[in-house]
Amino acid sequence: MRTLVECRARIAHHRACPRASKSTRRAVRAASAARRAPAPAVDDDNVCDVAIVGAGPGGLAAALALQRQGLDVRVFEQREEFRPAGVAIFIWPHGLNALKSFDPETTERVVDAGAVIDTIAIEQLQPGGTEAEELVRIDVAGWSRRMDLPPQIGITWARLTNALRAGLRPDTVRLAHRLACIYDDDDGVALGPSSGGVTLTFEPPRNGGDAPPPVRARMCVVGADGRNSRVRELTFGEEDASSSAAASSPASSAAAPEANVYYALSPNPPPGANGAGSFNELRFSLCDGSGISLLDVGRGNLDIDGGDSPGGDSPGGGQLMFGTTRFSEPARTFDTPERRLAHLESLFENTTPLLKAAIASTSPAAVVQTRLYERDGASRWSKGRVTLLGDAAHCMYPSLGLGISTAFQDAVELANCLSSDGSLGLGNPNSDVREALATYERRRIPPCWALQTGSRLMHRVLAATSERAPAGGERGTGGGERGGSGRRSEP
Ligand SMILES: Cc1cc2nc3c(=O)[nH]c(=O)nc-3n(C[C@H](O)[C@H](O)[C@H](O)COP(=O)(O)OP(=O)(O)OC[C@H]3O[C@@H](n4cnc5c(N)ncnc54)[C@H](O)[C@@H]3O)c2cc1C
């Protein structure tokens, strides 16, 4: 069944284009019928100020920012539990600084849960060569110190989201709430028992049972539901040209080659690696059609063992994330985890001792495989009292590792805009909140467009560089982890 918001988008399209398709005309008829149906009734217990859809890093950060403003915020997440899924990411100092601006305590918890990254090194491994050539070395620790910013960190996905959740009020996050429909009551179309605000309904659980009860947000709804955002689809429908492209083709808008990404965690330092103690580095190597990352993600074995205590400390040694992007590799599937690991081993049989040690200490079950993707940024983020945040608005290639830092900056701006009149827009929810969300959109779209474009360009450069590398045969045999002719660069 089409939702009201979806139908309205189709009607707008129909009006702008008199030769609209049969399916659009059907949608217009469906919308006319839907107009007669009021938004579902909502119990008082299920009314809040702001409803956020999606409990990824963006949604959780937005919830923290808005709760610190004194708002009643709830986060609705489709997953039924927080699994230790995803492996490792790095977060830039300016991203953590955004988080710190509204929640220093949570920022400290996030830093403690990861590893501080002192340097970023980029090196080239020459097939058949004897050592890696270091192309760039960035003293990110010195830069952060001079700018009085938090450090750059590497952190596992589970520990990041646990640390963010630990800063929220109890019961903020509601699991097993997969968004179905949105009724924005402000336009007078869906006025009913729940009039005033935006009503959300949810899908029944996949394994049967009743759908969770509907929820009403007095102020606004924030769509932080990632790349294939349902909020974006429902709110902007056919106005959003990239809706269907994103769902079908991960790299469609950039016409980039297909790429597979493999991730795993291994002990830090990996057995056999030179040196001891913490790695404290993000090392990116270009080698024979691949980009290989080694990222210190700090202590603990929380993710592999499935532990899930919010913000909890974890015993054991540190960990190193080993990841590789195979540019130009068609989508691959493997019968068993062992075969996937064997594929990785075959790719890196001749490489630096550190890389070899990392892969040798990796258990087959720890390897995660994913694809690279992006999506054109939304040309509009806000409509009525519904807005977008994070990947839902600006999903970008991870070539510059900017997705989470940018989502944290969205959260800061959203909270600033909603509080700009001093009354959080609650005094006049039908006009002030809409204006605040329009301002948020105006302030965020230009910088996010620039960051997406930069990430896309970097992705293309990396893919082109790897395409020029010789295929097959002997691969890089770099001898030292640090290389000899490195050029230092400080941003
Ligand atoms: C291989 C790879 C490596 C990356 N590395 C980095 C890195 O090093 N640094 C970095 O900053 N970024 C990195 N990124 C990007 C980063 O992962 C994203 O930018 C970030 O996750 C965006 O956060 P988000 O909260 O906006 O969305 P997401 O993390 O996608 O979270 C969205 C949430 O919404 C939920 N959801 C979806 N639909 C619904 C629905 N209908 N109802 C309810 N809930 C729903 C999902 O279950 C999910 O929990 C990487 C991405 C990839 C693919």
The ligand as an SDF file (V2000), in Angstrom:
LIG
                    3D

 53 58  0  0  0  0  0  0  0  0999 V2000
   33.5640   -0.4430    3.4130 C   0  0  0  0  0  0  0  0  0  0  0  0
   33.2220    0.8320    4.1300 C   0  0  0  0  0  0  0  0  0  0  0  0
   34.1730    1.4510    4.9460 C   0  0  0  0  0  0  0  0  0  0  0  0
   33.8780    2.6440    5.6000 C   0  0  0  0  0  0  0  0  0  0  0  0
   34.8360    3.2350    6.3850 N   0  0  0  0  0  0  0  0  0  0  0  0
   34.5770    4.4090    6.9890 C   0  0  0  0  0  0  0  0  0  0  0  0
   35.5660    5.0550    7.8090 C   0  0  0  0  0  0  0  0  0  0  0  0
   36.6790    4.5660    7.9980 O   0  0  0  0  0  0  0  0  0  0  0  0
   35.2240    6.2470    8.3970 N   0  0  0  0  0  0  0  0  0  0  0  0
   33.9930    6.8290    8.2110 C   0  0  0  0  0  0  0  0  0  0  0  0
   33.7400    7.9060    8.7650 O   0  0  0  0  0  0  0  0  0  0  0  0
   33.0380    6.2360    7.4500 N   0  0  0  0  0  0  0  0  0  0  0  0
   33.3020    5.0540    6.8380 C   0  0  0  0  0  0  0  0  0  0  0  0
   32.3300    4.4550    6.0670 N   0  0  0  0  0  0  0  0  0  0  0  0
   31.0300    5.1360    5.9030 C   0  0  0  0  0  0  0  0  0  0  0  0
   30.1810    4.9770    7.1600 C   0  0  0  0  0  0  0  0  0  0  0  0
   29.9790    3.6030    7.3980 O   0  0  0  0  0  0  0  0  0  0  0  0
   28.8340    5.6910    6.9810 C   0  0  0  0  0  0  0  0  0  0  0  0
   29.0460    7.0020    6.5320 O   0  0  0  0  0  0  0  0  0  0  0  0
   28.0680    5.7310    8.3070 C   0  0  0  0  0  0  0  0  0  0  0  0
   27.7570    4.4230    8.7230 O   0  0  0  0  0  0  0  0  0  0  0  0
   26.7780    6.5330    8.1640 C   0  0  0  0  0  0  0  0  0  0  0  0
   26.0760    6.4780    9.3750 O   0  0  0  0  0  0  0  0  0  0  0  0
   24.4880    6.6470    9.3970 P   0  0  0  0  0  0  0  0  0  0  0  0
   24.0950    6.5530   10.8240 O   0  0  0  0  0  0  0  0  0  0  0  0
   24.1050    7.8400    8.6160 O   0  0  0  0  0  0  0  0  0  0  0  0
   23.9120    5.3980    8.5650 O   0  0  0  0  0  0  0  0  0  0  0  0
   24.0620    3.8410    8.8560 P   0  0  0  0  0  0  0  0  0  0  0  0
   25.3160    3.5490    9.5690 O   0  0  0  0  0  0  0  0  0  0  0  0
   23.8130    3.1570    7.5530 O   0  0  0  0  0  0  0  0  0  0  0  0
   22.8540    3.4990    9.8520 O   0  0  0  0  0  0  0  0  0  0  0  0
   21.5180    3.4700    9.4030 C   0  0  0  0  0  0  0  0  0  0  0  0
   20.6850    2.6850   10.4090 C   0  0  0  0  0  0  0  0  0  0  0  0
   19.3070    2.7790   10.0160 O   0  0  0  0  0  0  0  0  0  0  0  0
   18.7040    1.5000   10.1400 C   0  0  0  0  0  0  0  0  0  0  0  0
   17.5580    1.4520    9.2110 N   0  0  0  0  0  0  0  0  0  0  0  0
   17.5920    1.3720    7.8590 C   0  0  0  0  0  0  0  0  0  0  0  0
   16.3380    1.3480    7.3620 N   0  0  0  0  0  0  0  0  0  0  0  0
   15.4810    1.4200    8.4190 C   0  0  0  0  0  0  0  0  0  0  0  0
   14.0500    1.4340    8.5400 C   0  0  0  0  0  0  0  0  0  0  0  0
   13.2320    1.3630    7.4730 N   0  0  0  0  0  0  0  0  0  0  0  0
   13.5190    1.5290    9.7870 N   0  0  0  0  0  0  0  0  0  0  0  0
   14.3290    1.6000   10.8950 C   0  0  0  0  0  0  0  0  0  0  0  0
   15.6920    1.5710   10.8230 N   0  0  0  0  0  0  0  0  0  0  0  0
   16.2600    1.4930    9.6050 C   0  0  0  0  0  0  0  0  0  0  0  0
   19.8270    0.5360    9.7870 C   0  0  0  0  0  0  0  0  0  0  0  0
   19.5850   -0.7600   10.3080 O   0  0  0  0  0  0  0  0  0  0  0  0
   21.0330    1.2080   10.4360 C   0  0  0  0  0  0  0  0  0  0  0  0
   21.2090    0.8030   11.7640 O   0  0  0  0  0  0  0  0  0  0  0  0
   32.6000    3.2420    5.4230 C   0  0  0  0  0  0  0  0  0  0  0  0
   31.6340    2.6200    4.6220 C   0  0  0  0  0  0  0  0  0  0  0  0
   31.9420    1.4220    3.9830 C   0  0  0  0  0  0  0  0  0  0  0  0
   30.9020    0.7590    3.1140 C   0  0  0  0  0  0  0  0  0  0  0  0
  1  2  1  0
  2  3  1  0
  2 52  2  0
  3  4  2  0
  4  5  1  0
  4 50  1  0
  5  6  2  0
  6  7  1  0
  6 13  1  0
  7  8  2  0
  7  9  1  0
  9 10  1  0
 10 11  2  0
 10 12  1  0
 12 13  2  0
 13 14  1  0
 14 15  1  0
 14 50  1  0
 15 16  1  0
 16 17  1  0
 16 18  1  0
 18 19  1  0
 18 20  1  0
 20 21  1  0
 20 22  1  0
 22 23  1  0
 23 24  1  0
 24 25  2  0
 24 26  1  0
 24 27  1  0
 27 28  1  0
 28 29  2  0
 28 30  1  0
 28 31  1  0
 31 32  1  0
 32 33  1  0
 33 34  1  0
 33 48  1  0
 34 35  1  0
 35 36  1  0
 35 46  1  0
 36 37  1  0
 36 45  1  0
 37 38  2  0
 38 39  1  0
 39 40  1  0
 39 45  2  0
 40 41  1  0
 40 42  2  0
 42 43  1  0
 43 44  2  0
 44 45  1  0
 46 47  1  0
 46 48  1  0
 48 49  1  0
 50 51  2  0
 51 52  1  0
 52 53  1  0
M  END
$$$$
